[in-house]
Amino acid sequence: MRLFDDNFLRFLPGPLREPQRAWLAIPTAWALSILGSLILAAISSAVMPQLKGPDFPMKGWGALFALVIFAPFFETLIMAGLIWLFERALSTTGAILASAVVWGIFHSTQALGWGLVIWWPFLIFSTLFVVWRQRGFWPGIAVAATTHALQNLGPALVIAFG
């Protein structure tokens, strides 16, 4: 079932709002999330150039594993729990927005500039989870975490081997 035709999330492409074709939803979501992140990062650094991004002390294959496999999977599990909690008090759309804001705040505690950029991808990941959990909890986790892993892949390669 297609979701969010009745609220502001309807601006998201159809493949992100219906749990039909993961092979299309994941790259579409990744393109939208990475493009949004890059735009927000450019605006953030232009307006507030003094803001620092995150510092990752790890390098090599361990960094790649941590950023592309471990973090997306466990952050998606935590995100699912947050959305479940938020849905107790908010609409599903409100829960998605609250999730994105919480992830932005959380990442801001590590680096303010990062938090200003990261809320957008988490809006996409949260939406994917809610849409795909119609097919089951684990499909929701898989689609959101895979998109998150792709989001992290480019920066992780730079951190790990750059």
GIKASUL-V159734 format. One record per residue. RES is the residue in one small letter. SS is DSSP state (A for helix, B for strand, O for the rest). OMEGA is omega in whole degrees, 0 to 359 (* if undefined). D_FIRST is the distance of its C-alpha to the first C-alpha in Angstrom with 1 decimal. Layout:
BEGIN
RES	SS	OMEGA	D_FIRST
RES	SS	OMEGA	D_FIRST
END
This chain:
BEGIN
m	O	178	0.0
r	O	180	3.8
l	O	169	6.3
f	O	174	10.0
d	O	187	10.5
d	O	179	13.0
n	O	188	15.2
f	A	179	17.3
l	A	178	14.8
r	A	176	13.5
f	A	179	16.5
l	O	180	14.8
p	O	181	14.1
g	A	181	10.8
p	A	178	11.1
l	A	186	11.3
r	A	178	8.2
e	O	184	5.7
p	O	186	7.0
q	O	188	8.5
r	O	180	12.1
a	A	181	13.9
w	A	178	17.0
l	A	182	15.8
a	A	185	14.0
i	A	179	17.1
p	A	177	19.8
t	A	179	18.1
a	A	179	17.6
w	A	180	21.2
a	A	180	22.7
l	A	182	21.2
s	A	182	22.4
i	A	178	25.8
l	A	178	26.5
g	A	179	25.8
s	A	181	28.0
l	A	178	30.8
i	A	179	30.8
l	A	178	30.9
a	A	179	33.6
a	A	179	35.7
i	A	181	35.6
s	A	182	36.3
s	A	177	39.2
a	A	183	40.6
v	A	183	40.6
m	O	185	41.6
p	O	181	43.2
q	O	180	44.8
l	O	180	41.5
k	O	173	41.3
g	O	181	38.4
p	O	176	38.0
d	O	180	40.8
f	O	182	40.0
p	O	183	43.1
m	O	179	41.8
k	O	173	42.3
g	A	185	41.8
w	A	178	39.5
g	A	178	39.1
a	A	180	37.7
l	A	178	35.3
f	A	183	34.1
a	A	187	33.9
l	A	185	31.9
v	A	181	29.6
i	A	187	29.0
f	A	184	30.1
a	A	180	29.1
p	A	181	25.5
f	A	184	24.9
f	A	175	26.7
e	A	178	25.5
t	A	175	21.9
l	A	178	22.8
i	A	179	24.6
m	A	179	21.8
a	A	178	19.4
g	A	178	22.1
l	A	179	22.7
i	A	178	19.1
w	A	179	19.3
l	A	181	22.6
f	A	180	21.7
e	O	176	18.8
r	O	183	21.7
a	O	186	23.2
l	O	170	20.7
s	O	178	17.3
t	A	178	14.6
t	A	177	15.5
g	A	178	19.1
a	A	177	18.7
i	A	179	17.5
l	A	179	20.4
a	A	178	22.8
s	A	181	22.0
a	A	180	22.8
v	A	180	25.9
v	A	179	27.1
w	A	175	26.8
g	A	178	28.7
i	A	180	31.3
f	A	180	31.6
h	A	176	32.2
s	A	179	34.6
t	O	177	36.8
q	O	177	37.5
a	O	185	37.9
l	A	180	37.1
g	A	180	36.3
w	A	180	33.7
g	A	179	31.9
l	A	182	31.8
v	A	193	30.0
i	A	181	27.8
w	A	182	25.6
w	A	178	23.7
p	A	180	22.6
f	A	170	21.7
l	A	179	19.4
i	A	181	17.6
f	A	180	17.8
s	A	178	16.7
t	A	179	13.5
l	A	180	12.9
f	A	182	13.7
v	A	181	11.4
v	A	186	8.3
w	A	176	9.7
r	A	171	11.0
q	A	178	7.9
r	A	180	9.7
g	O	180	13.0
f	A	184	15.5
w	A	171	17.3
p	A	176	14.5
g	A	178	13.9
i	A	185	17.6
a	A	183	18.2
v	A	180	16.0
a	A	182	17.3
a	A	178	20.8
t	A	177	21.1
t	A	178	20.3
h	A	179	22.8
a	A	177	25.3
l	A	178	25.2
q	A	183	25.7
n	A	189	28.7
l	A	181	30.2
g	A	177	32.3
p	A	180	33.8
a	A	178	34.3
l	A	178	36.3
v	A	180	38.5
i	A	186	39.1
a	A	190	39.7
f	A	183	41.9
g	O	*	42.8
END
